[in-house]
Amino acid sequence: MSLTDLTIAEARDALRAGETTATALTEAHLEAIQGAGALNAFVHHTPEIALEQAKAADARIAQGDAPDMCGIPIGVKDLFCTKGVASQAASGILDGFKPEYESTITDKLFTAGAVMLGKLNMDEFAMGSSNETSVYGNAVNPWRAGNSDAALTPGGSSGGSASAVAANLCLGALGTDTGGSIRQPAAFTGITGIKPTYGRCSRWGVVAFASSLDQAGPMTRSVRDAAIFLGAMSGHDLKDSTSADLPVPDFEAMLTGDIKGQVIGIPREYRMDGMPEEIEALWRDGTEMLRDAGAEIRDISLPHTKYALPAYYVIAPAEASSNLARYDGVRFGHRAKLSQGDGITEMYEKTRAEGFGPEVQRRVMVGTYVLSAGFYDAYYNRARKVRTLIKKDFEDVFAAGVDAILTPATPSSAFELGAMTDADPIQMYLNDVFTVTVNLAGLPGIAVPAGQDKRGLPMGLQLIGKPWEEGSLLNVAQCLEDRAGFVAKPAKWW
């Protein structure tokens, strides 16, 4: 077995046993990244930092002072500010921006001894479902459909993270999830991705898209790895007022795989018209797996689900238009060349027109519109009320004794790059149909690979849990992973 084939748990145990070193692990992954340019997953390479961190990790391990993530090579989504390293959110407007500070999450991971291989591709400002809005160009899914050579999307916005983990370029990666941006790409690439409860992980130093929806999480090759990674990045942060002051449980210790007597809800509203039979069959199979494991399966209703997508696409752009107002060419990032006589208004206009891509411009305009006088009550306030109703749907279901909810993760398997870019943007937004409710309600959700379609592409199932009960949710996911037995890997073509 190659060092790049290891899981985080296996690598941790091998490092402790002296079977390998953090330096050897890091070198193996740096070599794999060098040979994987066709995937365009890593966009800023940091080999010097990685080797320095690996050397320090080896010294800690030798002293017997090594947390679980010590010596583990990871990739970091370009949305996280990393000190002295380009942090562009895949946008032209942040060209040349190298922060003088470290995001709380990356600081926690580096303090725990994790090794940063580089920064990962993503949709611009995390706005997109296919990683086609990036200033770096498209990230590419390592999977291919049948005998086709067509390039497939790795999903978005954390497409580079998903592609890198699936292609064995890193043992795990940081992603962020505003409406499904961890879970959808995880499902498209056959890996595991968890979006924790809103407030479980600090947002400080993570470039903001929609502040009440954004949450960082890990993307890994197994549920156990997700538990280890999540434990290292969670916790209260005084610099983030939305971060919860709650103890972080030992998520890995909670992975018994025993779910006897637990109640799993199956929401009838997630049975969408036109859903492919393969997704429907996967959902049925997953339901039977959990039933066989001793869970009680219960049909439930989440009646306001049908309003989730329109509510999300009012709230998220509204918050984005407010957050992105700070990018004006004055203090940092790109500034447009000005003509003689141009004033500050022209500088703002030209800088933002050059720096923001079409999808970001679209969402900023939608957001500004719904927040404007005369439309605030008609759109934004109404969407907030709908959000409250969606949250109450989940609260009612959990109060009635349901422990977790099982749904599809995506309405299809990965599609070809370019297949939706010329279509109505709403078609692209529909990729988030199963995931946005979780962000609107602030709940934890996890995508687990559970099967393949007839073209051999991976498909995932989503589990939704109670707030702050990621440990219990990960345990149900462990049970699903054990029973699904998904071990397929993409055939190497890059």
C-alpha positions, 0 to 999 in steps of 0.5 A, spaced: 500 500 500 502 506 498 503 512 503 497 516 499 492 510 500 492 511 507 486 513 511 487 519 517 486 513 522 491 508 519 496 514 518 496 516 525 497 509 527 503 508 523 506 514 525 505 512 532 508 505 531 514 508 527 512 505 521 513 511 517 514 519 518 511 525 517 516 527 512 515 521 508 508 522 508 508 529 506 513 527 501 509 522 498 503 527 497 507 532 494 509 528 489 502 525 488 500 533 487 506 534 482 503 529 477 496 531 478 496 538 474 490 535 470 485 535 476 487 543 478 485 541 485 491 545 488 492 552 486 497 554 491 503 550 493 506 550 499 511 545 499 516 548 504 511 550 509 509 542 509 516 539 509 517 544 515 511 542 519 512 535 517 519 535 521 516 539 527 511 533 527 516 528 527 519 531 533 513 531 537 511 524 535 518 522 537 517 525 544 510 522 545 507 528 545 502 528 538 495 529 538 491 525 533 492 530 527 500 530 528 503 529 522 497 528 517 498 532 510 491 536 509 489 541 503 486 547 505 480 550 501 482 557 498 477 560 503 481 560 509 486 565 510 493 562 511 498 567 514 503 569 508 500 564 503 495 567 498 488 566 500 484 569 494 477 565 495 478 563 487 477 571 486 480 576 481 478 581 486 483 578 492 489 577 487 495 578 491 492 578 497 496 574 503 494 575 510 498 577 516 494 572 520 491 565 520 484 563 521 482 560 527 481 553 524 487 552 520 491 555 527 488 549 531 490 544 526 497 547 525 497 547 533 495 540 533 501 538 528 497 538 521 501 539 515 499 544 510 500 541 503 497 547 499 491 551 498 485 548 494 481 550 488 473 552 489 468 556 486 469 564 487 467 566 494 464 559 494 458 561 490 457 555 485 455 548 485 460 545 480 467 549 481 466 552 474 466 560 477 473 559 479 479 564 477 483 559 477 479 555 472 475 548 473 477 543 478 476 536 475 473 530 478 478 524 478 472 519 476 470 518 469 463 515 467 464 509 463 468 509 457 467 516 456 473 521 457 469 527 458 471 531 464 466 531 470 465 536 475 467 535 482 461 539 485 462 545 488 464 550 492 469 545 495 470 542 488 478 542 489 477 539 496 473 533 494 477 532 488 484 532 492 481 527 497 478 522 492 485 522 488 489 521 494 493 528 493 491 529 501 489 525 507 483 530 508 481 537 506 478 543 509 471 545 506 466 550 507 458 549 506 453 554 505 448 550 502 451 544 501 458 545 498 461 540 503 456 534 502 454 535 494 462 535 492 463 529 497 457 525 494 460 527 487 467 524 488 465 518 493 468 521 499 465 523 506 463 530 508 460 533 514 457 540 515 457 541 523 452 544 527 452 552 525 457 555 531 461 548 532 467 551 528 469 558 528 468 562 522 474 567 524 479 568 518 474 564 513 472 569 507 465 570 508 459 568 503 453 568 507 454 569 515 448 566 518 449 559 513 457 558 512 460 553 516 467 549 515 467 542 516 472 536 514 472 532 507 475 525 508 475 518 505 472 515 511 467 517 517 472 515 522 477 520 519 471 525 519 470 524 526 478 525 528 478 531 523 472 534 526 474 534 533 481 537 531 478 543 528 472 544 533 471 549 539 469 555 542 473 562 539 472 568 542 474 572 536 467 569 533 461 571 536 457 566 533 461 560 535 458 556 541 461 555 548 460 548 548 465 542 550 468 538 544 466 531 545 471 525 543 467 524 536 471 518 534 470 514 541 462 515 539 463 510 533 460 504 535 456 502 529 451 500 534 444 504 532 439 499 535 433 502 537 434 509 534 429 512 530 431 514 522 426 519 519 424 518 512 421 525 509 416 524 504 417 531 501 424 529 499 421 525 493 422 529 488 418 529 481 423 527 476 428 524 481 432 519 477 431 512 479 438 510 481 437 515 486 431 513 489 433 506 489 440 508 493 435 511 498 431 505 499 437 501 499 440 505 505 433 505 508 434 498 508 441 498 511 439 502 517 433 497 518 437 491 518 442 494 523 436 495 528 433 502 527 426 503 527 424 507 520 419 512 520 416 516 515 416 523 517 413 530 514 418 536 513 412 541 510 416 547 508 421 543 504 418 546 498 420 553 500 427 552 502 431 553 495 427 560 494 428 562 501 435 560 501 437 564 494 434 570 497 437 570 504 444 567 501 445 573 496 442 578 501 448 576 506 453 576 500 451 583 497 453 586 504 459 581 506 462 583 499 461 590 499 468 591 503 472 589 496 473 595 493 480 596 491 482 601 497 485 597 502 487 590 499 487 586 493 485 588 486 485 595 484 483 597 477 487 602 473 483 609 473 483 614 467 484 621 468 479 624 472 476 618 475 474 619 482 472 614 488 466 612 485 469 610 478 474 606 482 469 602 486 465 600 479 471 598 475 475 594 480 468 590 482 467 589 475 473 587 473 474 583 480 468 579 481 466 574 476 459 573 473 456 568 478 458 573 484 456 579 480 449 576 479 448 574 486 450 581 489 445 584 484 440 579 487 442 581 494 442 588 493 435 588 490 432 584 495 435 588 501 433 595 497 427 599 500 420 597 498 423 590 497 426 588 504 419 586 506 416 583 500 423 578 499 428 578 505 423 578 511 418 573 508 424 569 506 427 569 514 420 567 516 420 561 511 427 559 514 424 559 521 418 555 519 423 550 516 427 550 522 421 548 526 419 543 522 426 539 524 425 541 531 418 538 531 420 531 528 426 531 533 422 532 539 417 527 536 423 522 537 427 521 531 434 521 532 437 522 525 434 523 518 436 519 511 435 523 504 439 523 498 445 527 498 444 530 491 439 529 485 444 526 480 451 523 480 456 528 477 455 531 471 460 534 465 463 540 466 460 545 461 453 541 461 450 547 465 453 553 464 449 555 458 443 553 462 438 557 466 442 558 473 436 556 476 438 549 473 445 549 477 441 552 483 437 545 483 443 541 485 442 544 492 435 541 493 437 536 498 442 540 502 440 547 503 435 546 509 440 543 513 444 550 513 437 554 513 436 550 520 443 550 522 443 543 523 449 538 522 449 534 516 453 528 513 454 525 506 456 518 505 458 514 499 453 508 498 453 506 491 455 507 484 450 509 478 450 505 471 456 509 469 460 507 475 460 514 478 459 514 486 452 516 489 452 519 496 446 519 501 445 524 506 444 524 514 441 530 518 442 530 525 440 534 531 444 540 533 450 539 537 450 531 536 455 530 531 457 524 535 451 521 534 450 523 527 457 520 525 455 513 529 449 513 524 454 514 518 459 509 521 453 504 521 451 506 514 458 506 511 459 499 514 453 496 511 454 500 504 461 497 503 463 502 498 470 501 497 471 503 489 476 508 487 477 512 481 481 509 475 487 513 475 487 517 468 491 524 470 
